[in-house]
Amino acid sequence: MTNQPPPAPSKGKIPTVVVILLILLVFCILLPCCIIILLSLLGPAVGNVFSNIILEI
């Protein structure tokens, strides 16, 4: 039986928990931005629909 030394810890590797937290952080930043952009693009169309409803009443 030969005693092999334990493998040396690899340098420069980011722990999995840190990667998951970074992905969640980016998701939490991008999701509201996408929602704001979508609502700003659809805003005039929604406004026209409500204006037409009010005019028809």
PDB file of N, CA, C and O in Angstrom:
ATOM      1  N   MET A   1       0.832  -1.170   0.000  1.00  0.00           N
ATOM      2  CA  MET A   1       0.000   0.000   0.000  1.00  0.00           C
ATOM      3  C   MET A   1       0.885   1.245   0.000  1.00  0.00           C
ATOM      4  O   MET A   1       1.801   1.377   0.812  1.00  0.00           O
ATOM      5  N   THR A   2       0.595   2.135  -0.913  1.00  0.00           N
ATOM      6  CA  THR A   2       1.364   3.375  -0.952  1.00  0.00           C
ATOM      7  C   THR A   2       0.509   4.505  -0.415  1.00  0.00           C
ATOM      8  O   THR A   2      -0.676   4.627  -0.725  1.00  0.00           O
ATOM      9  N   ASN A   3       1.136   5.307   0.382  1.00  0.00           N
ATOM     10  CA  ASN A   3       0.419   6.470   0.909  1.00  0.00           C
ATOM     11  C   ASN A   3       0.580   7.633  -0.054  1.00  0.00           C
ATOM     12  O   ASN A   3       1.663   8.198  -0.204  1.00  0.00           O
ATOM     13  N   GLN A   4      -0.512   7.973  -0.695  1.00  0.00           N
ATOM     14  CA  GLN A   4      -0.476   9.109  -1.611  1.00  0.00           C
ATOM     15  C   GLN A   4      -0.898  10.361  -0.857  1.00  0.00           C
ATOM     16  O   GLN A   4      -1.826  10.322  -0.049  1.00  0.00           O
ATOM     17  N   PRO A   5      -0.224  11.459  -1.117  1.00  0.00           N
ATOM     18  CA  PRO A   5      -0.629  12.707  -0.439  1.00  0.00           C
ATOM     19  C   PRO A   5      -1.980  13.174  -0.995  1.00  0.00           C
ATOM     20  O   PRO A   5      -2.311  12.932  -2.155  1.00  0.00           O
ATOM     21  N   PRO A   6      -2.730  13.832  -0.155  1.00  0.00           N
ATOM     22  CA  PRO A   6      -4.027  14.341  -0.638  1.00  0.00           C
ATOM     23  C   PRO A   6      -3.801  15.367  -1.742  1.00  0.00           C
ATOM     24  O   PRO A   6      -2.789  16.068  -1.745  1.00  0.00           O
ATOM     25  N   PRO A   7      -4.736  15.454  -2.672  1.00  0.00           N
ATOM     26  CA  PRO A   7      -4.559  16.420  -3.758  1.00  0.00           C
ATOM     27  C   PRO A   7      -4.529  17.846  -3.222  1.00  0.00           C
ATOM     28  O   PRO A   7      -5.260  18.200  -2.297  1.00  0.00           O
ATOM     29  N   ALA A   8      -3.683  18.637  -3.817  1.00  0.00           N
ATOM     30  CA  ALA A   8      -3.553  20.032  -3.395  1.00  0.00           C
ATOM     31  C   ALA A   8      -4.813  20.782  -3.803  1.00  0.00           C
ATOM     32  O   ALA A   8      -5.353  20.553  -4.886  1.00  0.00           O
ATOM     33  N   PRO A   9      -5.281  21.676  -2.941  1.00  0.00           N
ATOM     34  CA  PRO A   9      -6.472  22.453  -3.310  1.00  0.00           C
ATOM     35  C   PRO A   9      -6.170  23.309  -4.539  1.00  0.00           C
ATOM     36  O   PRO A   9      -5.117  23.938  -4.645  1.00  0.00           O
ATOM     37  N   SER A  10      -7.119  23.310  -5.447  1.00  0.00           N
ATOM     38  CA  SER A  10      -6.909  24.081  -6.676  1.00  0.00           C
ATOM     39  C   SER A  10      -7.106  25.565  -6.396  1.00  0.00           C
ATOM     40  O   SER A  10      -8.022  25.962  -5.675  1.00  0.00           O
ATOM     41  N   LYS A  11      -6.249  26.356  -6.965  1.00  0.00           N
ATOM     42  CA  LYS A  11      -6.314  27.793  -6.749  1.00  0.00           C
ATOM     43  C   LYS A  11      -7.140  28.426  -7.863  1.00  0.00           C
ATOM     44  O   LYS A  11      -7.111  27.974  -9.008  1.00  0.00           O
ATOM     45  N   GLY A  12      -7.867  29.466  -7.517  1.00  0.00           N
ATOM     46  CA  GLY A  12      -8.610  30.210  -8.514  1.00  0.00           C
ATOM     47  C   GLY A  12     -10.011  29.680  -8.786  1.00  0.00           C
ATOM     48  O   GLY A  12     -10.725  30.255  -9.608  1.00  0.00           O
ATOM     49  N   LYS A  13     -10.423  28.615  -8.131  1.00  0.00           N
ATOM     50  CA  LYS A  13     -11.774  28.104  -8.327  1.00  0.00           C
ATOM     51  C   LYS A  13     -12.732  28.854  -7.419  1.00  0.00           C
ATOM     52  O   LYS A  13     -12.449  29.086  -6.244  1.00  0.00           O
ATOM     53  N   ILE A  14     -13.875  29.228  -7.988  1.00  0.00           N
ATOM     54  CA  ILE A  14     -14.895  29.925  -7.217  1.00  0.00           C
ATOM     55  C   ILE A  14     -15.864  28.873  -6.675  1.00  0.00           C
ATOM     56  O   ILE A  14     -16.298  27.997  -7.423  1.00  0.00           O
ATOM     57  N   PRO A  15     -16.206  28.947  -5.398  1.00  0.00           N
ATOM     58  CA  PRO A  15     -17.151  27.973  -4.842  1.00  0.00           C
ATOM     59  C   PRO A  15     -18.518  28.044  -5.540  1.00  0.00           C
ATOM     60  O   PRO A  15     -18.932  29.098  -6.022  1.00  0.00           O
ATOM     61  N   THR A  16     -19.190  26.923  -5.581  1.00  0.00           N
ATOM     62  CA  THR A  16     -20.474  26.831  -6.264  1.00  0.00           C
ATOM     63  C   THR A  16     -21.502  27.773  -5.664  1.00  0.00           C
ATOM     64  O   THR A  16     -22.320  28.340  -6.389  1.00  0.00           O
ATOM     65  N   VAL A  17     -21.472  27.949  -4.357  1.00  0.00           N
ATOM     66  CA  VAL A  17     -22.442  28.824  -3.693  1.00  0.00           C
ATOM     67  C   VAL A  17     -22.272  30.259  -4.175  1.00  0.00           C
ATOM     68  O   VAL A  17     -23.264  30.962  -4.370  1.00  0.00           O
ATOM     69  N   VAL A  18     -21.056  30.697  -4.366  1.00  0.00           N
ATOM     70  CA  VAL A  18     -20.805  32.063  -4.827  1.00  0.00           C
ATOM     71  C   VAL A  18     -21.333  32.232  -6.256  1.00  0.00           C
ATOM     72  O   VAL A  18     -21.911  33.270  -6.579  1.00  0.00           O
ATOM     73  N   VAL A  19     -21.143  31.241  -7.097  1.00  0.00           N
ATOM     74  CA  VAL A  19     -21.629  31.314  -8.471  1.00  0.00           C
ATOM     75  C   VAL A  19     -23.153  31.391  -8.481  1.00  0.00           C
ATOM     76  O   VAL A  19     -23.726  32.190  -9.222  1.00  0.00           O
ATOM     77  N   ILE A  20     -23.806  30.577  -7.673  1.00  0.00           N
ATOM     78  CA  ILE A  20     -25.271  30.595  -7.609  1.00  0.00           C
ATOM     79  C   ILE A  20     -25.769  31.944  -7.110  1.00  0.00           C
ATOM     80  O   ILE A  20     -26.742  32.478  -7.642  1.00  0.00           O
ATOM     81  N   LEU A  21     -25.117  32.498  -6.097  1.00  0.00           N
ATOM     82  CA  LEU A  21     -25.518  33.811  -5.585  1.00  0.00           C
ATOM     83  C   LEU A  21     -25.332  34.904  -6.627  1.00  0.00           C
ATOM     84  O   LEU A  21     -26.167  35.803  -6.734  1.00  0.00           O
ATOM     85  N   LEU A  22     -24.252  34.840  -7.397  1.00  0.00           N
ATOM     86  CA  LEU A  22     -24.040  35.836  -8.453  1.00  0.00           C
ATOM     87  C   LEU A  22     -25.109  35.729  -9.533  1.00  0.00           C
ATOM     88  O   LEU A  22     -25.599  36.744 -10.027  1.00  0.00           O
ATOM     89  N   ILE A  23     -25.473  34.501  -9.900  1.00  0.00           N
ATOM     90  CA  ILE A  23     -26.518  34.311 -10.911  1.00  0.00           C
ATOM     91  C   ILE A  23     -27.842  34.862 -10.401  1.00  0.00           C
ATOM     92  O   ILE A  23     -28.562  35.524 -11.148  1.00  0.00           O
ATOM     93  N   LEU A  24     -28.172  34.601  -9.146  1.00  0.00           N
ATOM     94  CA  LEU A  24     -29.410  35.133  -8.574  1.00  0.00           C
ATOM     95  C   LEU A  24     -29.394  36.653  -8.519  1.00  0.00           C
ATOM     96  O   LEU A  24     -30.412  37.296  -8.771  1.00  0.00           O
ATOM     97  N   LEU A  25     -28.251  37.225  -8.193  1.00  0.00           N
ATOM     98  CA  LEU A  25     -28.140  38.681  -8.144  1.00  0.00           C
ATOM     99  C   LEU A  25     -28.362  39.303  -9.514  1.00  0.00           C
ATOM    100  O   LEU A  25     -29.085  40.290  -9.646  1.00  0.00           O
ATOM    101  N   VAL A  26     -27.734  38.719 -10.535  1.00  0.00           N
ATOM    102  CA  VAL A  26     -27.912  39.227 -11.894  1.00  0.00           C
ATOM    103  C   VAL A  26     -29.363  39.079 -12.326  1.00  0.00           C
ATOM    104  O   VAL A  26     -29.915  39.978 -12.960  1.00  0.00           O
ATOM    105  N   PHE A  27     -29.988  37.948 -11.987  1.00  0.00           N
ATOM    106  CA  PHE A  27     -31.388  37.729 -12.339  1.00  0.00           C
ATOM    107  C   PHE A  27     -32.284  38.764 -11.663  1.00  0.00           C
ATOM    108  O   PHE A  27     -33.210  39.288 -12.282  1.00  0.00           O
ATOM    109  N   CYS A  28     -32.006  39.058 -10.385  1.00  0.00           N
ATOM    110  CA  CYS A  28     -32.817  40.027  -9.644  1.00  0.00           C
ATOM    111  C   CYS A  28     -32.628  41.450 -10.167  1.00  0.00           C
ATOM    112  O   CYS A  28     -33.486  42.304  -9.947  1.00  0.00           O
ATOM    113  N   ILE A  29     -31.535  41.711 -10.846  1.00  0.00           N
ATOM    114  CA  ILE A  29     -31.318  43.036 -11.430  1.00  0.00           C
ATOM    115  C   ILE A  29     -31.937  43.117 -12.828  1.00  0.00           C
ATOM    116  O   ILE A  29     -32.551  44.125 -13.179  1.00  0.00           O
ATOM    117  N   LEU A  30     -31.777  42.060 -13.620  1.00  0.00           N
ATOM    118  CA  LEU A  30     -32.257  42.096 -14.999  1.00  0.00           C
ATOM    119  C   LEU A  30     -33.768  41.962 -15.112  1.00  0.00           C
ATOM    120  O   LEU A  30     -34.365  42.568 -16.001  1.00  0.00           O
ATOM    121  N   LEU A  31     -34.403  41.192 -14.245  1.00  0.00           N
ATOM    122  CA  LEU A  31     -35.847  40.989 -14.342  1.00  0.00           C
ATOM    123  C   LEU A  31     -36.630  42.301 -14.219  1.00  0.00           C
ATOM    124  O   LEU A  31     -37.473  42.568 -15.075  1.00  0.00           O
ATOM    125  N   PRO A  32     -36.393  43.129 -13.201  1.00  0.00           N
ATOM    126  CA  PRO A  32     -37.127  44.400 -13.136  1.00  0.00           C
ATOM    127  C   PRO A  32     -36.831  45.313 -14.329  1.00  0.00           C
ATOM    128  O   PRO A  32     -37.723  46.017 -14.804  1.00  0.00           O
ATOM    129  N   CYS A  33     -35.587  45.305 -14.815  1.00  0.00           N
ATOM    130  CA  CYS A  33     -35.255  46.129 -15.978  1.00  0.00           C
ATOM    131  C   CYS A  33     -36.053  45.688 -17.202  1.00  0.00           C
ATOM    132  O   CYS A  33     -36.566  46.522 -17.948  1.00  0.00           O
ATOM    133  N   CYS A  34     -36.155  44.388 -17.404  1.00  0.00           N
ATOM    134  CA  CYS A  34     -36.923  43.878 -18.548  1.00  0.00           C
ATOM    135  C   CYS A  34     -38.401  44.210 -18.409  1.00  0.00           C
ATOM    136  O   CYS A  34     -39.056  44.540 -19.398  1.00  0.00           O
ATOM    137  N   ILE A  35     -38.932  44.129 -17.199  1.00  0.00           N
ATOM    138  CA  ILE A  35     -40.342  44.453 -16.982  1.00  0.00           C
ATOM    139  C   ILE A  35     -40.592  45.928 -17.263  1.00  0.00           C
ATOM    140  O   ILE A  35     -41.593  46.272 -17.891  1.00  0.00           O
ATOM    141  N   ILE A  36     -39.698  46.806 -16.808  1.00  0.00           N
ATOM    142  CA  ILE A  36     -39.866  48.242 -17.044  1.00  0.00           C
ATOM    143  C   ILE A  36     -39.803  48.553 -18.534  1.00  0.00           C
ATOM    144  O   ILE A  36     -40.592  49.357 -19.032  1.00  0.00           O
ATOM    145  N   ILE A  37     -38.880  47.929 -19.245  1.00  0.00           N
ATOM    146  CA  ILE A  37     -38.769  48.153 -20.691  1.00  0.00           C
ATOM    147  C   ILE A  37     -40.024  47.666 -21.403  1.00  0.00           C
ATOM    148  O   ILE A  37     -40.541  48.350 -22.286  1.00  0.00           O
ATOM    149  N   LEU A  38     -40.515  46.490 -21.027  1.00  0.00           N
ATOM    150  CA  LEU A  38     -41.716  45.947 -21.656  1.00  0.00           C
ATOM    151  C   LEU A  38     -42.919  46.848 -21.409  1.00  0.00           C
ATOM    152  O   LEU A  38     -43.695  47.114 -22.327  1.00  0.00           O
ATOM    153  N   LEU A  39     -43.079  47.314 -20.182  1.00  0.00           N
ATOM    154  CA  LEU A  39     -44.215  48.185 -19.876  1.00  0.00           C
ATOM    155  C   LEU A  39     -44.098  49.531 -20.580  1.00  0.00           C
ATOM    156  O   LEU A  39     -45.110  50.105 -20.981  1.00  0.00           O
ATOM    157  N   SER A  40     -42.891  50.037 -20.736  1.00  0.00           N
ATOM    158  CA  SER A  40     -42.743  51.315 -21.432  1.00  0.00           C
ATOM    159  C   SER A  40     -43.043  51.162 -22.925  1.00  0.00           C
ATOM    160  O   SER A  40     -43.532  52.097 -23.558  1.00  0.00           O
ATOM    161  N   LEU A  41     -42.754  49.995 -23.482  1.00  0.00           N
ATOM    162  CA  LEU A  41     -43.091  49.765 -24.889  1.00  0.00           C
ATOM    163  C   LEU A  41     -44.584  49.550 -25.087  1.00  0.00           C
ATOM    164  O   LEU A  41     -45.136  49.975 -26.102  1.00  0.00           O
ATOM    165  N   LEU A  42     -45.239  48.906 -24.146  1.00  0.00           N
ATOM    166  CA  LEU A  42     -46.665  48.617 -24.274  1.00  0.00           C
ATOM    167  C   LEU A  42     -47.544  49.737 -23.712  1.00  0.00           C
ATOM    168  O   LEU A  42     -48.762  49.701 -23.884  1.00  0.00           O
ATOM    169  N   GLY A  43     -46.961  50.711 -23.056  1.00  0.00           N
ATOM    170  CA  GLY A  43     -47.736  51.773 -22.418  1.00  0.00           C
ATOM    171  C   GLY A  43     -48.697  52.501 -23.333  1.00  0.00           C
ATOM    172  O   GLY A  43     -49.874  52.625 -22.993  1.00  0.00           O
ATOM    173  N   PRO A  44     -48.246  52.994 -24.494  1.00  0.00           N
ATOM    174  CA  PRO A  44     -49.178  53.702 -25.379  1.00  0.00           C
ATOM    175  C   PRO A  44     -50.325  52.819 -25.867  1.00  0.00           C
ATOM    176  O   PRO A  44     -51.450  53.301 -25.995  1.00  0.00           O
ATOM    177  N   ALA A  45     -50.074  51.564 -26.137  1.00  0.00           N
ATOM    178  CA  ALA A  45     -51.136  50.665 -26.600  1.00  0.00           C
ATOM    179  C   ALA A  45     -52.175  50.454 -25.500  1.00  0.00           C
ATOM    180  O   ALA A  45     -53.376  50.465 -25.769  1.00  0.00           O
ATOM    181  N   VAL A  46     -51.722  50.265 -24.277  1.00  0.00           N
ATOM    182  CA  VAL A  46     -52.643  50.076 -23.158  1.00  0.00           C
ATOM    183  C   VAL A  46     -53.445  51.353 -22.933  1.00  0.00           C
ATOM    184  O   VAL A  46     -54.647  51.298 -22.673  1.00  0.00           O
ATOM    185  N   GLY A  47     -52.786  52.492 -23.033  1.00  0.00           N
ATOM    186  CA  GLY A  47     -53.480  53.767 -22.873  1.00  0.00           C
ATOM    187  C   GLY A  47     -54.548  53.968 -23.930  1.00  0.00           C
ATOM    188  O   GLY A  47     -55.627  54.481 -23.633  1.00  0.00           O
ATOM    189  N   ASN A  48     -54.260  53.568 -25.162  1.00  0.00           N
ATOM    190  CA  ASN A  48     -55.261  53.694 -26.227  1.00  0.00           C
ATOM    191  C   ASN A  48     -56.467  52.810 -25.964  1.00  0.00           C
ATOM    192  O   ASN A  48     -57.600  53.218 -26.218  1.00  0.00           O
ATOM    193  N   VAL A  49     -56.244  51.629 -25.470  1.00  0.00           N
ATOM    194  CA  VAL A  49     -57.357  50.727 -25.158  1.00  0.00           C
ATOM    195  C   VAL A  49     -58.245  51.340 -24.100  1.00  0.00           C
ATOM    196  O   VAL A  49     -59.468  51.330 -24.242  1.00  0.00           O
ATOM    197  N   PHE A  50     -57.659  51.874 -23.039  1.00  0.00           N
ATOM    198  CA  PHE A  50     -58.475  52.474 -21.985  1.00  0.00           C
ATOM    199  C   PHE A  50     -59.164  53.738 -22.485  1.00  0.00           C
ATOM    200  O   PHE A  50     -60.293  54.018 -22.084  1.00  0.00           O
ATOM    201  N   SER A  51     -58.512  54.502 -23.348  1.00  0.00           N
ATOM    202  CA  SER A  51     -59.168  55.688 -23.902  1.00  0.00           C
ATOM    203  C   SER A  51     -60.353  55.296 -24.762  1.00  0.00           C
ATOM    204  O   SER A  51     -61.396  55.948 -24.704  1.00  0.00           O
ATOM    205  N   ASN A  52     -60.219  54.254 -25.551  1.00  0.00           N
ATOM    206  CA  ASN A  52     -61.335  53.790 -26.370  1.00  0.00           C
ATOM    207  C   ASN A  52     -62.486  53.278 -25.505  1.00  0.00           C
ATOM    208  O   ASN A  52     -63.652  53.495 -25.836  1.00  0.00           O
ATOM    209  N   ILE A  53     -62.174  52.616 -24.424  1.00  0.00           N
ATOM    210  CA  ILE A  53     -63.236  52.126 -23.517  1.00  0.00           C
ATOM    211  C   ILE A  53     -63.978  53.303 -22.911  1.00  0.00           C
ATOM    212  O   ILE A  53     -65.206  53.284 -22.826  1.00  0.00           O
ATOM    213  N   ILE A  54     -63.251  54.321 -22.490  1.00  0.00           N
ATOM    214  CA  ILE A  54     -63.901  55.487 -21.876  1.00  0.00           C
ATOM    215  C   ILE A  54     -64.747  56.228 -22.903  1.00  0.00           C
ATOM    216  O   ILE A  54     -65.841  56.689 -22.576  1.00  0.00           O
ATOM    217  N   LEU A  55     -64.265  56.353 -24.134  1.00  0.00           N
ATOM    218  CA  LEU A  55     -65.038  57.032 -25.176  1.00  0.00           C
ATOM    219  C   LEU A  55     -66.298  56.279 -25.528  1.00  0.00           C
ATOM    220  O   LEU A  55     -67.310  56.900 -25.852  1.00  0.00           O
ATOM    221  N   GLU A  56     -66.270  54.951 -25.475  1.00  0.00           N
ATOM    222  CA  GLU A  56     -67.429  54.147 -25.844  1.00  0.00           C
ATOM    223  C   GLU A  56     -68.485  54.176 -24.743  1.00  0.00           C
ATOM    224  O   GLU A  56     -69.665  53.942 -25.005  1.00  0.00           O
ATOM    225  N   ILE A  57     -68.064  54.462 -23.520  1.00  0.00           N
ATOM    226  CA  ILE A  57     -69.029  54.506 -22.410  1.00  0.00           C
ATOM    227  C   ILE A  57     -69.744  55.810 -22.497  1.00  0.00           C
ATOM    228  O   ILE A  57     -70.612  56.094 -21.672  1.00  0.00           O
TER     229      ILE A  57
END
